[in-house]
């Protein structure tokens, strides 16, 4: 049924503007592979095919694959776990999962692991081609950023950290002092302050600069998955462990491992991490003998670890091992003079990526930025500038390009109760729909609202 219904797409192929790219189709059904291959070849995509995870993994590494279209159920494993594996090794590759039996739980899990989207065979055929366009574009952007990060890691300078305020300069000066050593470093600060950026700079300014720098967010995995990610596992050690896997500690041998949100680590795993710090030894899941790795640990947290120690949630001995040298990264509101510098930096970055002629910002635009609290710090500011560049219809960013909550942050208290915010919301949604050329899924993502919500608002406002 999937094959028959998919032919409907053929009538619309000539009407859409396509991107060329390298696509890997993974499905044990040869008819589906052949069909997808024929259709995508017409659109000048270069197609690779695989019938199982083993061969797909080899192709993904060997060829310049940008997007993988993968069945969920495969002879030698699960497409969802394959997604996790690919995103760990080749994070720029985007993955679109296909399933014959839609499952909301699997879909949510897949998206959390980094899948670009999760489609039901037959029901979502019309979405695949336009979805593939966006996936290829995103993969290329991410790959360029990855390449820049690799270049930066070989010659990174603390001078690349944007900021002139005394608080950020003090943090940089302290980081420069500890960088040449092998000392463990604990980075403290709120979410989005740039802790990973500091970790990369410390690594790149150390004697380990030529070796791997790997990062792991400890809050993104369950205890079992986190243990496997850190220490690796032996084939057959648990369901789905089809082959031996190297953990990040082993992969980072000679280099640096950055553990973000280390305070979220399960207390049982804390003991195993402590062993690594004390002896350089680790044991893979399912193994009986230890292995050795020379790795420098830089960790980060926004939690109060002293309180967690008192409550029995964090080991005191591990804390003192991680906290040999601590460094506080200031929040954005403590370095307001840097906001304009950061905003201009990201404006240039995103304008170049999007090939838009945006070269400045109004004083009122900057004023709104400088008066924001920025709970999400630099990460939130970065997202705001990216959105503003997307929305911009003029060479200068204006207040109208900001999200509504920032546009009216100062004037809400002086606004009469009868002010028609609904009118502004209507115009804003229409502007986003115009930008996405009517793609409601993409518009909902940019507006940061649910797909159901945008359909309801389109109907309410009578938008096209």
C-alpha positions as CSV (number, residue, x, y, z in Angstrom):
1,X,0.0,0.0,0.0
2,X,2.9,2.3,0.8
3,X,4.4,1.8,-2.7
4,X,1.1,2.5,-4.5
5,X,0.2,5.6,-2.5
6,X,3.8,7.0,-2.7
7,X,3.4,7.3,-6.5
8,X,1.0,10.2,-5.9
9,X,4.1,12.4,-5.1
10,X,5.4,12.0,-8.6
11,X,2.8,14.4,-10.0
12,X,4.1,17.2,-7.8
13,X,7.8,16.7,-8.1
14,X,8.3,19.2,-11.0
15,X,6.6,21.9,-9.0
16,X,9.0,22.1,-6.1
17,X,12.4,23.6,-5.9
18,X,14.8,20.8,-4.8
19,X,18.2,20.6,-3.2
20,X,20.7,18.1,-4.4
21,X,22.5,16.0,-1.8
22,X,23.7,12.5,-0.7
23,X,20.9,10.4,0.6
24,X,21.1,7.0,2.3
25,X,18.0,4.8,2.2
26,X,17.9,2.0,4.8
27,X,15.1,-0.5,4.5
28,X,15.1,-4.3,4.2
29,X,12.2,-4.1,1.7
30,X,13.8,-3.9,-1.7
31,X,10.7,-2.6,-3.4
32,X,10.5,0.5,-1.1
33,X,14.2,1.1,-1.5
34,X,14.0,1.0,-5.3
35,X,10.9,3.2,-5.4
36,X,12.4,5.9,-3.1
37,X,15.6,5.7,-5.1
38,X,13.9,6.2,-8.4
39,X,11.9,9.2,-7.2
40,X,14.8,10.9,-5.4
41,X,17.1,10.3,-8.4
42,X,14.7,12.3,-10.6
43,X,15.3,15.2,-8.2
44,X,19.1,14.9,-8.7
45,X,19.8,13.4,-5.3
46,X,22.7,10.9,-5.1
47,X,21.3,7.8,-3.6
48,X,23.0,5.1,-1.5
49,X,21.1,2.0,-0.3
50,X,21.4,-0.4,2.6
51,X,19.3,-3.3,3.9
52,X,20.6,-3.4,7.4
53,X,22.3,-1.3,10.1
54,X,25.7,-2.8,9.7
55,X,26.0,-1.9,6.0
56,X,24.3,1.5,6.6
57,X,26.9,2.4,9.2
58,X,29.8,1.7,6.8
59,X,28.2,3.8,4.1
60,X,27.5,6.7,6.5
61,X,31.1,6.8,7.5
62,X,32.6,6.2,4.0
63,X,30.4,8.5,1.9
64,X,29.5,12.1,2.4
65,X,25.9,11.3,3.5
66,X,23.7,14.2,4.5
67,X,20.4,12.6,5.2
68,X,19.4,9.0,6.1
69,X,15.9,7.8,5.4
70,X,15.6,4.7,7.6
71,X,13.0,2.1,8.5
72,X,12.4,1.6,12.2
73,X,12.5,-2.2,12.1
74,X,15.5,-3.7,10.5
75,X,17.0,-7.3,10.5
76,X,19.9,-6.5,12.8
77,X,18.5,-3.7,15.0
78,X,16.3,-0.8,15.6
79,X,16.3,2.4,13.6
80,X,15.8,4.5,16.7
81,X,19.0,3.1,18.3
82,X,20.7,3.5,15.0
83,X,19.7,7.2,15.1
84,X,21.4,7.6,18.5
85,X,24.5,5.9,17.3
86,X,24.8,8.1,14.1
87,X,24.0,11.3,15.9
88,X,26.8,10.5,18.4
89,X,29.4,9.8,15.7
90,X,28.2,12.0,12.8
91,X,26.0,14.6,14.5
92,X,25.5,16.7,11.3
93,X,23.7,13.8,9.5
94,X,19.9,14.2,9.6
95,X,17.7,11.1,10.0
96,X,14.1,10.7,8.8
97,X,12.6,7.5,10.3
98,X,9.9,5.6,8.5
99,X,7.6,3.1,10.2
100,X,4.7,0.9,9.0
101,X,3.1,1.2,12.4
102,X,3.1,4.7,13.9
103,X,3.8,4.8,17.6
104,X,3.7,8.1,19.5
105,X,6.1,6.9,22.2
106,X,8.7,5.7,19.6
107,X,8.3,9.0,17.8
108,X,9.0,11.1,20.8
109,X,12.0,9.0,21.8
110,X,13.4,9.2,18.2
111,X,13.1,13.0,18.2
112,X,14.8,13.3,21.6
113,X,17.7,11.2,20.2
114,X,18.1,13.7,17.4
115,X,15.9,12.3,14.5
116,X,14.8,15.1,12.1
117,X,11.3,13.6,11.9
118,X,9.3,10.4,12.3
119,X,6.8,9.5,9.6
120,X,4.3,6.7,9.1
121,X,4.6,4.9,5.8
122,X,1.6,5.7,3.5
123,X,0.1,8.3,5.8
124,X,2.8,10.9,5.5
125,X,4.0,10.4,2.0
126,X,3.3,14.0,0.9
127,X,5.5,15.3,3.7
128,X,8.7,13.3,2.7
129,X,9.9,15.4,-0.3
130,X,9.6,18.8,1.3
131,X,10.9,17.4,4.6
132,X,14.0,16.1,2.8
133,X,14.7,19.6,1.4
134,X,14.8,21.0,4.9
135,X,16.8,18.1,6.2
136,X,19.5,18.4,3.6
137,X,19.8,22.2,4.1
138,X,20.1,21.7,7.9
139,X,22.7,18.9,7.5
140,X,24.8,21.2,5.3
141,X,24.7,24.0,7.8
142,X,25.5,21.8,10.7
143,X,28.4,20.2,8.8
144,X,29.9,23.6,8.0
145,X,29.6,24.5,11.7
146,X,31.3,21.2,12.7
147,X,34.1,21.9,10.3
148,X,34.6,25.3,11.7
149,X,34.7,23.8,15.2
150,X,37.3,21.3,14.2
151,X,39.4,24.1,12.8
152,X,38.9,26.2,15.9
153,X,40.0,23.3,18.1
154,X,43.4,23.2,16.4
155,X,44.1,26.9,16.8
156,X,41.5,28.2,19.3
157,X,42.2,31.3,21.2
158,X,40.5,32.6,24.3
159,X,40.3,35.8,22.3
160,X,37.5,34.2,20.3
161,X,35.2,34.4,23.3
162,X,33.1,37.5,22.7
163,X,33.1,40.0,25.5
164,X,34.8,43.0,27.1
165,X,33.1,43.2,30.5
166,X,35.4,42.8,33.5
167,X,33.4,39.7,34.7
168,X,34.0,37.7,31.4
169,X,37.6,38.9,31.1
170,X,38.3,37.7,34.7
171,X,36.9,34.3,33.9
172,X,39.0,34.1,30.7
173,X,42.2,35.0,32.6
174,X,41.6,32.3,35.2
175,X,40.9,29.7,32.5
176,X,44.1,30.6,30.7
177,X,46.0,29.8,33.9
178,X,44.6,26.3,34.3
179,X,44.5,25.4,30.6
180,X,48.1,24.2,30.2
181,X,47.8,21.8,33.2
182,X,46.1,18.4,33.4
183,X,44.0,19.6,36.4
184,X,40.3,18.8,36.4
185,X,38.1,21.9,36.1
186,X,34.6,22.4,37.3
187,X,32.7,25.1,35.4
188,X,29.9,26.7,37.3
189,X,27.1,28.9,35.9
190,X,23.6,29.1,34.6
191,X,22.3,27.4,31.5
192,X,23.4,29.0,28.3
193,X,26.3,31.0,29.7
194,X,28.9,29.3,27.5
195,X,30.4,26.6,29.7
196,X,31.1,24.3,26.8
197,X,32.8,27.1,24.9
198,X,35.2,27.6,27.9
199,X,35.8,23.9,28.0
200,X,36.8,23.8,24.4
201,X,39.1,26.8,24.8
202,X,40.8,25.2,27.8
203,X,41.3,22.0,25.8
204,X,42.6,23.8,22.8
205,X,45.1,25.8,24.9
206,X,46.4,22.6,26.6
207,X,49.0,20.0,25.6
208,X,46.1,17.8,24.7
209,X,45.0,20.1,21.9
210,X,45.9,17.6,19.1
211,X,43.8,14.9,20.8
212,X,40.0,14.5,20.9
213,X,37.6,16.8,22.7
214,X,34.3,15.0,23.4
215,X,31.3,16.4,25.1
216,X,28.4,14.6,26.9
217,X,25.3,16.1,28.5
218,X,24.6,13.8,31.5
219,X,21.0,14.9,31.8
220,X,20.1,13.6,28.3
221,X,20.4,9.9,29.1
222,X,18.9,7.3,31.6
223,X,21.4,5.7,34.0
224,X,21.8,2.6,31.7
225,X,22.4,4.6,28.5
226,X,24.7,7.1,30.2
227,X,26.8,4.2,31.6
228,X,27.1,2.8,28.1
229,X,27.9,6.2,26.6
230,X,30.6,6.8,29.1
231,X,32.3,3.4,29.5
232,X,31.2,1.5,26.4
233,X,29.7,-2.0,26.4
234,X,30.4,-5.5,25.2
235,X,28.3,-7.2,22.6
236,X,25.4,-9.1,24.2
237,X,25.6,-7.2,27.5
238,X,22.0,-6.0,27.2
239,X,19.1,-6.1,24.7
240,X,20.1,-4.3,21.5
241,X,23.9,-4.5,22.2
242,X,24.7,-6.2,18.9
243,X,28.4,-5.3,18.9
244,X,31.1,-4.0,21.1
245,X,31.0,-0.2,21.6
246,X,33.7,2.2,22.7
247,X,32.6,4.6,25.4
248,X,33.5,8.3,25.3
249,X,36.2,7.8,27.9
250,X,38.0,5.4,25.6
251,X,37.4,7.6,22.6
252,X,38.8,10.6,24.4
253,X,42.0,8.8,25.4
254,X,44.8,11.4,25.4
255,X,42.3,14.2,25.1
256,X,39.5,15.9,27.1
257,X,36.0,14.8,28.0
258,X,33.6,17.5,28.9
259,X,30.7,16.3,31.2
260,X,27.9,18.9,31.1
261,X,25.3,18.8,33.8
262,X,27.4,16.4,35.8
263,X,25.2,17.0,38.9
264,X,22.5,14.9,37.1
265,X,24.6,11.8,37.1
266,X,23.3,8.8,39.0
267,X,25.1,8.3,42.3
268,X,26.1,4.7,41.2
269,X,27.8,6.0,38.1
270,X,29.5,8.7,40.2
271,X,31.5,5.9,41.9
272,X,32.7,4.6,38.5
273,X,33.7,8.0,37.3
274,X,35.6,8.5,40.6
275,X,37.6,5.4,39.7
276,X,38.6,6.9,36.4
277,X,39.8,10.0,38.0
278,X,41.8,8.2,40.7
279,X,43.3,5.3,38.6
280,X,42.6,6.0,34.9
281,X,40.7,2.6,34.9
282,X,37.2,1.9,33.6
283,X,35.1,-1.2,33.0
284,X,32.8,-1.6,30.0
285,X,29.2,-2.7,30.6
286,X,29.3,-6.5,30.4
287,X,33.1,-6.7,30.8
288,X,35.0,-8.3,33.7
289,X,38.4,-6.7,33.4
290,X,39.3,-3.0,33.5
291,X,40.9,-1.0,30.7
292,X,43.0,2.2,30.9
293,X,42.5,5.7,29.4
294,X,44.4,8.9,29.9
295,X,41.6,11.5,29.8
296,X,41.2,15.0,31.3
297,X,37.8,15.6,32.8
298,X,36.2,19.1,32.6
299,X,32.7,19.1,34.1
300,X,30.0,21.7,34.4
301,X,26.8,22.2,36.4
302,X,24.2,24.8,37.2
303,X,23.2,22.9,40.4
304,X,24.2,23.6,44.0
305,X,26.5,20.6,44.5
306,X,27.1,21.5,48.2
307,X,23.3,21.1,48.8
308,X,23.3,17.9,46.7
309,X,26.1,16.5,48.9
310,X,24.2,17.3,52.1
311,X,21.1,15.6,50.7
312,X,23.1,12.5,49.6
313,X,22.6,13.1,45.9
314,X,26.2,13.7,45.0
315,X,29.4,12.0,46.3
316,X,31.6,14.3,48.3
317,X,34.8,12.5,47.3
318,X,33.9,12.9,43.6
319,X,33.1,16.6,44.1
320,X,36.5,17.3,45.5
321,X,38.1,15.4,42.6
322,X,36.1,17.4,40.0
323,X,36.5,20.7,41.9
324,X,40.3,21.0,42.0
325,X,39.9,24.2,40.0
326,X,36.5,25.8,39.8
327,X,35.5,28.6,37.4
328,X,32.3,30.8,37.6
329,X,31.0,31.8,34.2
330,X,28.9,35.0,34.6
331,X,25.3,35.2,33.5
332,X,24.5,37.6,30.6
333,X,22.7,40.1,32.9
334,X,26.0,40.5,34.8
335,X,27.8,41.6,31.6
336,X,25.2,43.8,29.9
337,X,27.9,45.8,28.0
338,X,28.6,42.6,26.1
339,X,25.0,42.2,24.8
340,X,25.4,44.5,21.8
341,X,28.8,42.8,20.9
342,X,27.2,39.4,21.0
343,X,24.1,40.5,19.2
344,X,26.2,41.9,16.3
345,X,28.4,38.9,16.2
346,X,25.4,36.5,15.8
347,X,23.7,38.9,13.3
348,X,26.7,38.6,11.0
349,X,26.9,34.9,11.5
350,X,23.3,34.1,10.7
351,X,23.1,36.7,7.9
352,X,26.0,34.9,6.2
353,X,24.5,31.5,6.8
354,X,21.1,32.5,5.4
355,X,22.6,34.7,2.7
356,X,20.6,37.7,3.7
357,X,21.7,41.3,3.5
358,X,21.3,42.2,7.1
359,X,24.0,44.6,8.2
360,X,22.8,46.4,11.3
361,X,20.2,46.9,14.0
362,X,18.3,49.9,15.3
363,X,19.0,51.6,18.6
364,X,15.6,50.6,19.9
365,X,16.3,47.0,18.9
366,X,19.5,47.0,20.9
367,X,17.8,48.8,23.8
368,X,15.2,46.0,24.0
369,X,17.9,43.4,24.1
370,X,19.9,45.2,26.8
371,X,16.8,45.5,29.0
372,X,16.0,41.8,28.8
373,X,16.6,39.5,31.8
374,X,17.9,36.6,29.5
375,X,17.1,33.7,31.7
376,X,18.6,31.4,29.0
377,X,21.7,33.7,28.8
378,X,23.8,33.7,25.6
379,X,21.9,30.7,24.1
380,X,18.6,32.5,24.4
381,X,20.2,35.7,22.9
382,X,21.6,33.7,20.0
383,X,18.2,32.1,19.3
384,X,16.6,35.5,19.4
385,X,19.0,37.0,16.9
386,X,18.7,33.9,14.6
387,X,14.9,34.4,14.6
388,X,15.3,38.1,14.0
389,X,17.5,37.6,11.0
390,X,14.9,35.1,9.6
391,X,12.1,37.6,10.1
392,X,14.0,40.6,8.8
393,X,12.7,42.2,5.6
394,X,15.1,45.2,5.8
395,X,18.9,45.6,6.0
396,X,18.5,46.7,9.6
397,X,17.0,44.6,12.4
398,X,14.1,46.4,14.0
399,X,11.9,45.9,17.0
400,X,9.2,44.3,14.8
401,X,11.7,41.4,14.1
402,X,11.8,40.5,17.8
403,X,9.5,38.0,19.5
404,X,6.3,39.5,20.8
405,X,7.2,39.1,24.5
406,X,10.4,41.3,23.9
407,X,8.6,43.7,21.7
408,X,6.1,44.6,24.4
409,X,8.3,43.9,27.5
410,X,8.6,47.7,28.2
411,X,5.2,49.0,27.0
412,X,2.8,46.4,28.4
413,X,2.2,48.3,31.6
414,X,1.3,51.4,29.7
415,X,-1.0,49.6,27.2
416,X,-4.7,50.2,27.5
417,X,-6.7,47.1,28.2
418,X,-8.4,47.4,24.8
419,X,-5.1,47.3,22.8
420,X,-5.5,44.7,20.0
421,X,-2.6,42.3,20.6
422,X,-4.6,39.8,18.5
423,X,-4.1,42.0,15.5
424,X,-0.3,42.0,16.0
425,X,-0.3,38.2,16.6
426,X,-2.2,37.8,13.3
427,X,0.3,39.9,11.4
428,X,3.2,38.0,13.0
429,X,1.8,34.6,12.2
430,X,1.1,35.6,8.6
431,X,4.7,36.9,8.3
432,X,6.1,33.6,9.4
433,X,3.8,31.7,7.1
434,X,5.0,33.9,4.2
435,X,8.6,33.1,5.1
436,X,7.9,29.3,5.2
437,X,5.9,29.5,2.0
438,X,2.9,28.1,3.8
439,X,4.7,25.2,5.5
440,X,2.7,25.0,8.8
441,X,5.1,22.5,10.5
442,X,8.1,24.8,9.9
443,X,6.1,27.9,10.9
444,X,5.0,26.2,14.2
445,X,8.7,25.4,14.9
446,X,9.8,29.0,14.3
447,X,6.9,30.3,16.4
448,X,7.7,27.7,19.1
449,X,4.1,26.5,19.3
450,X,2.4,23.2,18.7
451,X,1.1,22.2,15.2
452,X,-2.4,22.0,16.5
453,X,-2.2,25.5,17.9
454,X,-1.1,27.0,14.6
455,X,-3.9,25.3,12.7
456,X,-6.4,26.7,15.3
457,X,-5.0,30.2,15.0
458,X,-4.9,30.1,11.1
459,X,-8.6,29.2,11.2
460,X,-9.4,31.8,13.8
461,X,-7.7,34.6,12.0
462,X,-8.7,33.4,8.5
463,X,-5.1,33.2,7.3
464,X,-4.1,31.5,4.1
